Each structure stands twice: as C-alpha cells, then as structure tokens.
Amino acid sequence: MPDSFRSRPGGDTPYFLLQQDVGIKADVLIGSGDVPKVLGQAAKQTNADLLVTGCYPYGGNLRTHGYGIICAVAIPVLNV
C-alpha cells in the first residue's frame, strides 16, 4: 500500500461503529497529499468501478480539485 494512504481495520472507530449500526461493510482509507493523486492511487488499488465524492454547497472538493480528480482516475466520478 502506498505511504500516502492507509486502511484502518474496524475496532471501535466511529466509522466502524456507524457501519455496524447501518449494516454495511466498507473500507476506510485516510490519505494525505495531492488529492487527485491520492484518490487515483486508492481507486486503482481497490479496483473501484466508481468514485463518489461529496462537497459542501457552493464549493468544496470538486470545485477545487475536480479537473485533477477526473484526469487522475480512470473510472467515472460522481459528485454528490
């Protein structure tokens, strides 16, 4: 796994507890560095079919990094 992001197993983390409450299982990746590059690496490593990003109204992730994200990943990007 690249040093730019790490996966943390369940345990008692808030993410794990939330997943347990709603009945889903998902990996949590926490990354740092250049956003498009890190998301591209994560998508490739996890063999993702779709990248879903979220942003605050009137700005946020896609507005700031949108073009770079779309160029860095070889899969469709859905912004919600």
JOLIN-V30427 format. One record per pair of residues at least 12 apart in sequence whose C-alpha atoms are under 6 Angstrom apart, sorted by the first residue. I is the first residue (numbers start at 1). J is the second residue. Records with the same first field share a line. If there is no record, write none. Layout:
BEGIN
I=J / J
END
This chain:
BEGIN
4=31 / 32
5=30 / 31
6=29 / 30
7=28 / 29
36=68 / 69 / 72
40=72 / 73
50=75 / 76
51=77
52=77 / 78 / 79
53=79
54=79 / 80
END
